[in-house]
Amino acid sequence: MSAPTVYDVAERSGVSIATVSRVYRTPESVRAQTRERVLEAARELGYVPSGNARGLASRTTGVLGLCFPDYADPDAEADAEADSDADDAVMLYSDQIIRGMERAARRHGYALLIAASLEGGPESLVAKVAGRVDGFAVLAQTVPTEDLEVISRRLPVVMLAGPREIDHLDHIVVANADGERELTRHLIEDHGLRRLVFVGGDTDSPDAEARFRGFQEACRDAGLPVPDEPALRTTMMKQAEGARAAEALLDRRGERPEAMLFANDQMAVGALRALARRGVRVPQEMAVTGFDGIPLGRIVQPSLTTVRQPIRRLGEQAVELLVQRLSDTGREPVSLTLPVSVVRRASCGCG
């Protein structure tokens, strides 16, 4: 059976070939109702947009792709602009994954194509990558599951982070719950802290939710109250939101917490700066921790206690799985869990 073409999609959706092309190239130029009809037809047919169908079918593009949300943090970028020597230090989560993938891709003779913007919707993001690569890695919650199902019929796909939404795809995650549990135990057992609060992300952030579960487990093991929900949730988990969360927690009535545990390092860095502005001494009056192990955590004052995950290795391993899948399409799907480690620094009273 031949692969579906743009002509098939146009016929099924009742529009012109030019309209189908615009849906994938400039989605904002097509009415929402028409755009959805075209995308639905494409999903039903299993159509993958491609500028070079022959190259796609024979896997000869020599390119691997990476899809992820735009994690740009204006405050981190401002840090880099203010200190040109700090460029490496402000590398964020996505930067580290890219560096790991680029390194491994070069080793195997591949280039890397990156789609990091959700402008135009997830379908636009898929269209940017799927038709131009031999295989691609997708960060959790970036592309709808139904679209991944369609793409994976034609291309190897590796899912990074989050739950394994599609059983037949290769999948890599880090030990989020284990890391946060060990970090929380450190604060409780080694520093004697009892009033702990966790600042998480949206409920659809699988990594942040797993980290909160680790926090809950440590509290339960220690006989402390176990919250049903994080003390606060943020949307983008950036520095500014971490700062606002710290301010809000300080302004709450009742006994002040002894430690603020953040679902990622970017928020924790923002919180450190907000606490300094409010005259709260860290760690003497408030311990602060993060998660990820981005380089910025080493240079902030005080240096940030965190859980280091092997972010570059995550990118490198994604490439290895894609290359293996390209050479053996029938191999059993792989699900890997990479270990993490607690890094004890000054913001909790160590170091």
PERAZI-V780100 format. One record per pair of residues at least 4 apart in sequence whose C-alpha atoms are under 6 Angstrom apart, sorted by the first residue. I is the first residue (numbers start at 0). J is the second residue. Records with the same first field share a line. If there is no record, write none. Layout:
I=J ; J
This chain:
3=46
8=40 ; 41
9=13 ; 14 ; 15 ; 16
12=36 ; 37 ; 40
21=25
22=26 ; 34
23=123 ; 126
29=34
30=34
35=39
41=45 ; 46
45=149
48=130
49=130
54=58 ; 59 ; 60
58=133
60=132
61=109
62=109 ; 110 ; 111 ; 132 ; 133
63=111 ; 132 ; 133 ; 134 ; 135
64=111 ; 112 ; 113 ; 132 ; 135
65=113 ; 135 ; 136 ; 137
66=114 ; 115 ; 137
67=115 ; 138 ; 141
68=115 ; 116 ; 141
69=115 ; 116
79=83 ; 85 ; 86
88=294 ; 295
89=295
90=94
91=293
95=310 ; 311
96=310 ; 311 ; 314
97=101
99=311 ; 314 ; 315
100=104 ; 314 ; 315
103=315
104=109
105=109
117=121
119=123
121=142
125=129
134=154 ; 155 ; 156
135=156
136=156 ; 157 ; 158
137=158 ; 159
138=159
139=159 ; 160 ; 161
147=151
151=155 ; 156
157=169 ; 170
158=170
159=171
160=171 ; 172
161=205 ; 206
167=332
168=332
169=332 ; 333 ; 334
170=334
171=334 ; 335 ; 336
172=336
173=336 ; 337 ; 338
174=338
175=209 ; 210
176=209 ; 210 ; 212 ; 213
178=339
179=210 ; 213 ; 214
180=213 ; 214 ; 217
184=188 ; 217
185=189
186=190 ; 192
187=191 ; 192
194=256 ; 257
195=256 ; 257 ; 258
196=230 ; 259
197=229 ; 230 ; 260 ; 261
198=229 ; 230 ; 231 ; 232 ; 261
199=207 ; 229 ; 232 ; 262
200=207 ; 232 ; 233 ; 234
201=234
207=262
215=225
218=223 ; 225
219=223 ; 225
236=266
237=265 ; 266
238=265 ; 266 ; 269
239=269
241=266 ; 267 ; 269 ; 270
242=269 ; 270 ; 273
245=270
257=285
258=285 ; 286 ; 287
259=287
260=287 ; 288
261=267 ; 289
262=290
263=289 ; 290 ; 291
264=289 ; 290
267=289
274=279
275=279
280=284
281=285 ; 286 ; 346
282=286 ; 346 ; 347 ; 348
286=346 ; 347
287=346 ; 347
288=304 ; 305
289=305
290=305 ; 306
291=306 ; 307 ; 308
292=306 ; 307
296=302 ; 303
297=302
298=302
301=345 ; 346
302=344 ; 345 ; 346
303=344 ; 346
304=342 ; 343 ; 344 ; 346
305=342
306=340 ; 341 ; 342
307=339 ; 340
308=339
312=316
324=328
343=349
344=349 ; 350
345=349 ; 350
